[in-house]
């Protein structure tokens, strides 16, 4: 283009409100194509709000970011189908895949860290186990670009309650998470990573 056009133009930064309108409009259209007319409500609505407050919107700096995410989301949803994944979790994990692919791959490789629950009969090594998991998680976050690390970390903690290392989730939680098709469920986790390269 430099050989053809001799004049340079400085484009203004995209307006945040305008970007949000495009993002949510495209998300609504994609959800409609997959699920038909549907409303996010109940526990899913609460978790969607939490995901938004964790900085989800801030991942999108340009229209190109939005289009790249929406294209990926729509394609992968059409391949995987809607019956094995939770809508909110899928939007969250897909954002991680698009904006922090190395971290996404690392999540897949450390399933137990992200889906594990605590046995009531765990021995005295529980504290050591928590420290080991917390250190591993911090190392994994190093794979995320520095400017996105806080946002991706917050999104991860919304998707995977097990990353709150100060709270013990007994194994009974697995039944709830499985019924909600959550990514943090041992049984459902693998559905979200079917398209990941081994």
C-alpha positions as CSV (number, residue, x, y, z in Angstrom):
1,X,0.0,0.0,0.0
2,X,2.9,2.4,0.6
3,X,3.7,2.3,-3.1
4,X,0.2,3.3,-4.0
5,X,-0.9,5.6,-1.3
6,X,1.5,8.4,-0.3
7,X,-0.7,10.0,2.4
8,X,-0.9,8.6,6.0
9,X,-4.0,8.8,8.1
10,X,-4.3,8.7,11.9
11,X,-7.4,6.9,13.0
12,X,-9.0,7.7,16.4
13,X,-9.1,5.1,19.1
14,X,-12.4,3.1,19.0
15,X,-15.0,4.4,21.4
16,X,-15.6,1.9,24.3
17,X,-19.4,2.3,24.2
18,X,-19.4,1.7,20.5
19,X,-17.2,-1.4,20.9
20,X,-19.5,-2.8,23.6
21,X,-22.6,-2.3,21.4
22,X,-20.9,-4.2,18.5
23,X,-19.7,-7.0,20.9
24,X,-23.1,-7.5,22.5
25,X,-25.0,-7.2,19.2
26,X,-22.7,-9.9,17.7
27,X,-23.0,-12.1,20.8
28,X,-26.8,-11.9,20.7
29,X,-26.8,-12.8,17.1
30,X,-24.4,-15.8,17.6
31,X,-26.4,-17.1,20.6
32,X,-29.6,-16.8,18.6
33,X,-28.1,-18.8,15.8
34,X,-27.1,-21.6,18.2
35,X,-29.9,-21.6,20.8
36,X,-32.7,-19.7,19.0
37,X,-34.6,-17.2,21.1
38,X,-33.3,-17.7,24.6
39,X,-32.8,-15.5,27.7
40,X,-29.9,-16.0,30.1
41,X,-31.5,-16.2,33.6
42,X,-31.2,-17.6,37.0
43,X,-27.8,-18.8,38.1
44,X,-26.4,-18.3,34.6
45,X,-27.4,-14.7,34.5
46,X,-25.6,-14.1,37.8
47,X,-22.5,-15.8,36.5
48,X,-22.7,-13.8,33.2
49,X,-22.8,-10.6,35.2
50,X,-19.8,-11.8,37.3
51,X,-17.9,-12.6,34.0
52,X,-18.6,-9.1,32.7
53,X,-17.5,-7.5,35.9
54,X,-14.3,-9.5,35.9
55,X,-13.2,-7.5,32.8
56,X,-14.5,-9.6,29.9
57,X,-15.3,-6.5,27.8
58,X,-11.9,-5.1,28.3
59,X,-10.4,-7.9,26.3
60,X,-11.8,-6.3,23.2
61,X,-9.7,-3.3,22.1
62,X,-10.7,-3.2,18.4
63,X,-13.5,-4.3,16.1
64,X,-11.0,-6.9,14.8
65,X,-10.8,-8.5,18.3
66,X,-14.6,-8.7,18.4
67,X,-14.9,-10.3,15.0
68,X,-12.1,-12.8,15.7
69,X,-13.7,-13.9,18.9
70,X,-17.3,-14.0,17.4
71,X,-16.1,-16.0,14.4
72,X,-14.3,-18.5,16.6
73,X,-17.2,-18.7,19.1
74,X,-19.8,-19.3,16.4
75,X,-17.7,-21.9,14.5
76,X,-16.8,-23.9,17.6
77,X,-20.3,-23.8,19.0
78,X,-21.6,-25.2,15.7
79,X,-19.1,-28.0,15.8
80,X,-19.6,-28.9,19.4
81,X,-23.3,-28.3,19.7
82,X,-25.2,-26.7,22.6
83,X,-26.2,-29.7,24.7
84,X,-22.9,-30.6,26.4
85,X,-21.7,-27.1,27.4
86,X,-23.0,-24.3,29.5
87,X,-23.6,-21.1,27.5
88,X,-21.8,-18.7,29.9
89,X,-18.9,-21.0,30.5
90,X,-18.4,-21.6,26.8
91,X,-18.3,-17.8,26.1
92,X,-15.7,-17.4,28.9
93,X,-13.5,-20.3,28.0
94,X,-13.5,-19.3,24.3
95,X,-12.3,-15.8,25.3
96,X,-9.4,-17.4,27.1
97,X,-8.7,-19.6,24.0
98,X,-8.7,-16.6,21.7
99,X,-6.8,-14.1,23.8
100,X,-4.5,-16.4,25.9
101,X,-4.0,-19.7,23.8
102,X,-1.0,-21.0,25.7
103,X,-2.8,-20.6,29.0
104,X,-5.9,-22.3,27.5
105,X,-3.7,-25.3,26.5
106,X,-2.2,-25.4,29.9
107,X,-5.7,-25.5,31.5
108,X,-6.4,-28.5,29.4
109,X,-3.2,-30.2,30.5
110,X,-3.9,-29.7,34.2
111,X,-7.5,-30.9,34.5
112,X,-7.2,-31.9,38.1
113,X,-6.1,-28.4,39.2
114,X,-9.3,-26.8,37.6
115,X,-11.8,-29.5,38.4
116,X,-10.6,-31.2,41.6
117,X,-12.7,-31.2,44.8
118,X,-11.7,-32.1,48.3
119,X,-12.4,-35.5,49.9
120,X,-13.7,-35.4,53.4
121,X,-11.1,-38.0,54.3
122,X,-8.1,-36.0,53.1
123,X,-5.1,-36.4,55.3
124,X,-2.7,-33.8,56.8
125,X,-1.1,-32.9,53.5
126,X,-4.1,-30.7,52.5
127,X,-2.2,-27.5,53.2
128,X,0.8,-28.6,51.2
129,X,-1.5,-29.7,48.3
130,X,-3.1,-26.3,48.3
131,X,0.3,-24.5,48.2
132,X,1.4,-26.8,45.3
133,X,-1.7,-26.0,43.3
134,X,-1.5,-22.3,43.9
135,X,2.1,-22.2,42.8
136,X,1.3,-24.2,39.7
137,X,-1.5,-21.8,38.8
138,X,0.7,-18.8,39.2
139,X,3.3,-20.4,36.9
140,X,0.6,-21.0,34.3
141,X,-0.6,-17.4,34.4
142,X,2.9,-16.4,33.2
143,X,1.8,-17.8,29.8
144,X,-0.8,-14.9,29.6
145,X,0.4,-11.6,28.0
146,X,1.1,-9.2,30.9
147,X,-1.5,-6.7,29.9
148,X,-4.2,-9.3,30.0
149,X,-3.1,-11.3,33.0
150,X,-5.4,-9.8,35.6
151,X,-8.5,-10.1,33.3
152,X,-7.8,-13.6,32.3
153,X,-7.1,-14.6,35.9
154,X,-10.4,-13.1,37.0
155,X,-12.3,-14.8,34.2
156,X,-10.6,-18.1,35.2
157,X,-11.7,-17.8,38.8
158,X,-15.3,-17.2,37.7
159,X,-15.3,-20.3,35.5
160,X,-13.4,-22.5,38.0
161,X,-14.4,-21.9,41.7
162,X,-11.7,-24.4,42.7
163,X,-9.1,-21.6,42.0
164,X,-10.3,-20.0,45.2
165,X,-7.7,-21.8,47.2
166,X,-9.1,-20.5,50.5
167,X,-12.3,-22.5,50.0
168,X,-12.7,-26.2,50.1
169,X,-15.3,-27.6,47.7
170,X,-16.4,-31.1,48.7
171,X,-16.9,-33.8,46.1
172,X,-20.7,-33.3,46.3
173,X,-20.4,-30.1,44.3
174,X,-19.5,-32.2,41.2
175,X,-23.1,-33.2,41.0
176,X,-24.3,-29.6,40.9
177,X,-21.7,-28.5,38.4
178,X,-22.4,-31.5,36.2
179,X,-26.1,-30.8,36.1
180,X,-25.3,-27.2,35.1
181,X,-22.9,-28.4,32.3
182,X,-20.1,-26.3,34.0
183,X,-16.5,-26.4,32.7
184,X,-15.4,-26.9,36.3
185,X,-17.1,-30.3,36.4
186,X,-14.8,-33.3,36.1
187,X,-17.2,-35.0,33.7
188,X,-18.0,-31.9,31.5
189,X,-14.5,-30.4,31.4
190,X,-13.3,-32.5,28.4
191,X,-16.3,-31.3,26.2
192,X,-14.9,-27.8,26.3
193,X,-11.5,-28.9,25.1
194,X,-12.5,-31.3,22.3
195,X,-11.1,-28.9,19.6
196,X,-7.8,-28.3,21.4
197,X,-4.6,-29.6,19.8
198,X,-3.2,-32.4,21.9
